[in-house]
């Protein structure tokens, strides 16, 4: 690749701070084409390359299969609730920031105009054959 490398040594006199401004100009360059090939297994191995080392050093938040099996969570929030640095906030509690009179006004507007916006049906829609596998029997 075309890179211009340079080095500079700055010395501060009398422990004074100096400001150094480095300006870079954008220069369009044609890069040679390349082909990248990789298998899914190689990509997974690369992603997990230093997992155990980082976990042993305490760098980051890690959830292993053993953690998941031990907790048997029904939701992701159940799994992450006791992890350091993770705060689980329910959306319902977040909506309470909005003053109640304003929430009531929005609710009343939606209830008043919902049939105008979405229409009224005499019966519930029955899913077609291509959608039936998305529902429990």
N, C-alpha and C positions, 0 to 999 in steps of 0.2 A: 504494500500500500504506500501511497505517497504521503509521507508524514515528514515534516521538518521538525527536528528535535533541537531544542536549545536549552541551555542552562544559564542561570544567573545567580550570583551570590550577592546578597544584600547585607550590609552591615549597618547597624543602628549606632549612632554616636551618642554618648552620654545617656544611654538608655531612653532615648526619645523615640517616639513612634513616628514613622514616616508612612505615607500613603503611596502605594504602588498601584497604578492602573494599567491593566493589560487589556488591549482592545484586539479582538479577533475579527477579521474580515471574512465574510462568507465567500467561498470560491467554489463554483460548480465544478465537479470532476466526474468524468466517466469512469466508473469502476468496472473491472472485468467481471463477466458473468460467472456464476458458480452454481453447482448443483449440490444440494445437501440431501443425503439419504440417511435414513435412520429407521430402526424398527421401534415398535411400541415398547418392547421390553428394554431397549437401550435408553429410551427417553425416561421410562420409570426408574431405571437404575441410576440415571444421572440426577433425577429429582431427589432420590433418597440417599445420594452419595455420602453426605456428611450428617445424616439425621442422628445417628447414635452419638456421634461426637458432640454435636450441638446440644443434644438433650442432656448428656452427661455433664456438660459445662454449665447447664442452666440457661442457655441462650435461647430465648423464645418460648412459645407456648406450644406444647405438643400433646396430642391426643392419640393414643395408640389403640390398637384393636383390643388389647387387654383392658384398657380404661373403659372402652365402650361396653365390653362384655360384663365388666364388674358393675357398672352403673345401670345397664339395661335401660337406657333412656327412651322415652317415647318421642321426645323433641330434642332438637339441637340445643335449645336453651337449657334443658335439664342437664345436659352433659357439660356445658360451659359455665354454669352458674357459680361453681366453687373454684374456678380457675383464677389465678392471680392476674389482675389487670383487666378482667372482663366484667362488665356491668350489664346485666340483662334488664332491659326496660320494656315493659309491656306497652304496646301501642295505645291501649285504652287509657293507661295512666298518662301517657304523653298528651293525649287529646284533652285531658283535664286542665291543661294550661290555658285553653281557650275558655273565656268566661261563659258561664252557664246560659245567660240570656242570649248570647250569640250562637251557642250550640243549639238552643231551642229554636231560634229563628231559622237557622239553616235546616233543621229537621222538619219544621213546619212547612217551609217552602218546598222541600223535596216531596213531602207527603201530599201537598196540595197539587203539584204539577206532574207527579210521576206518570199518571195515565196519559197525559198530554205528550210527555216526552217519550215514553216507552210503549204506549198503547195498552189496550186491554184485551185479554184473551178469554174465551169461554172455557177453555180446558188447558191443561198442562201439555207441553210438547213432549212427545215420546221420542227417545233417541233412536236413530237409525241403526242398521246392523253394523256399520263401521264405528259407531260410538259406543255400542253396548259393552265392549270389553273394558271401558273406563269406569264402569259402575259395578258395585258389589252385587252378587246374585241375590 
